[in-house]
Amino acid sequence: MKSKHFFATVMMLMGFITIGKAQMTADDMVKDWERAKAYTKEYLDAMPADKYGFKPTPEMRSFAEQMLHLTDGNYGIAAAAAGVQSPVGMGASEKSADKSKESVTKQVMDSYDFVIKTIKGMKPAQMGEEVKLFDRFLLTRYQAMDKVFEHQTHHRGQCTVYIRLAGGTPPQEKLF
């Protein structure tokens, strides 16, 4: 009987630690997303408006499509991770007819606002809950949110080459 009580106590303490860590992690996550939003805005600003349709090769996405793909990931993966409804259909941003600098910038920034609001709306205990992403990957909600951060970082990083090939200068790295 004592071992059951000990096990229950240990599990309860681990739960409290996880909840505290999730809250601290969620707060840190918001700070990282705010930094990523500002950094991505610098990328959007660095590309001249007349180069938003630029493609390094015909098979690749244009700069605008790359940023709108990032946008779709922000909405879709974050919504799935948090268990909320995305205000934008999967892939809808990239299919947008208006790929002007102004439109793309607004859509991208709105997607960052959605992710930040979504994280702020999650309760600390939710971060440790498991969710199945894309009907394939069993992750905690925290891990799934980490994946959407990885996705936006990856696609923003690809845009460094686009800006350079278009004759521009990408922003300096912004780790902190």
N, C-alpha and C positions, 0 to 999 in steps of 0.2 A: 504494500500500500504506500509505503514511504517513497518508493521509486516512481510511482505514478504521480504523486504530489510533486516530487522534485522535477520530473519531466514537464508537468504542467506549468510549474513556476518558471522553468527555463524557457519554455515556449512563449509564455506571457512576456517575459523580459525581452526576448528576441523581437517580439512584436512591437514593444515600445521603442526599442532601438531602431527598428526598421521604420516606424512611423516618424521618429525624430529625424532619421537620416533622409527619409523621403521629403520631409518638409524643407530641410536644409538644401537638399538636392534640387527641389523644385524652385526654390528661391535663386539658387545658383544658375539653374537652367534658364530662368527668365532673364537673368543678367547676360548670359551667353547669347540668347536669342535677340536681345536688344542690341548687343554688339554686332551680331551677324546681320541684323537688319540695316544698321548704319553702314557696315562694310559693303553689303550688297548695293546699297544706294550709291556708294562711291563708284562701284562698277557700272551701274546704270548711267551715272553722270559722265563717266570717262568715255563711253562709246558715243561718238557723234551721232546725232539723230538720223543722218542720211546713211548710216552704216548698220542700222538695226536689222536690215535684211541680209547682211553679209553672211556668207557661208564659206568656211575655209575650203571645202570641197563640195561638189554637188550632192553627195550622199549625206552630208551632215546637216544638222539643224542650223537655222540662221541664229544669229545672236539673240534676236527677239524670241524665237522658238525655244532656245536653250533656257532663257530666263523664265519663259512661261511654263516650261516643263518643270523647272525648279518650283514654280508656283503651284502647279498641280500636285507635286509631291508634298509640299507644305500642307496643303488642304487635305489631301487624301490620306496620307500616312498619319498626320496628327489627329485627324478625326477618328480614324480606325483605332489608334492607340488609346485615345481618351474615351472611346465609345460614344461619340457625339456625331451629329449629322453635319456633314460638310455643306457650306453654302454654295459650293461650286462642284459640279459634276466631275467625275474622274476624267481627266484629259481635256476638259472643256476650255481651260485657259489657253493651252497650246493651239487649239483649233480656232481661237478668236480671229475674227476677220481684221480687227484693228490691231496692227502690230507696230503702231507708231511709238516713239519714245515716251510720249506722255501717257498713252494707254498702258503700255507694258510696265512703266514705272509704277503707276497706280495699282495695277493688278498685283505686282510683286509685293509692294509695300502692304497692301491689304492682306496678302497671305501671311506675312510675318505678324501682322496685328492679330490675325485669327489664331495663329499658333501661340502667341504670348497670352492672349485672353484665355485660350483653352487650358494652358498650363496653370494659369492663376486660378481657374475655376475647378481644378482637380483637388480633391481632398488628399491629405498626406497618405492615408492608408491605401488609396487607389493606386499609387505608384508601384506598390508591390503586387498588385493583382495581375493574374496572367490573362493574356489576350492572344488570340490566334490571328496573326497578320497575314493577309492574302491567302487565307485558308491553308497555310503551309507552316508558318513559323510560330511556335509557341514561345512568347516572350512576356516579360513583365511589362506593364505600361511604361515604366521608366525606360526599359531597354528599347521599346518601340519608339518612344520619343527621341531617344538617342539616335535611332536609325534615321529618322526624318532630319535630324541635325546633320548627320553624316551625308545624307542625300543632297541637301542644299549646299553643303560645303564642296562636295564633289563637282556639282554642276557650275557653281560660281567659279571654282578654280579653273574649270575648262574655259571659261570666258576670258581668262588672262590671255590665252593664245589668240582668241578672236580679236581682242582689243589691240594686241601687238601687230597682228597681221593687217589690221585696218589702219595702222599708222598711229595708233594712240599709245598712251602710257597707262597701264593698269595701276590701281591704288597700291600703296605699300601694305605689307602684311599687317594684320590687326589681330594679334593674339590676345591682347588684354585691353 
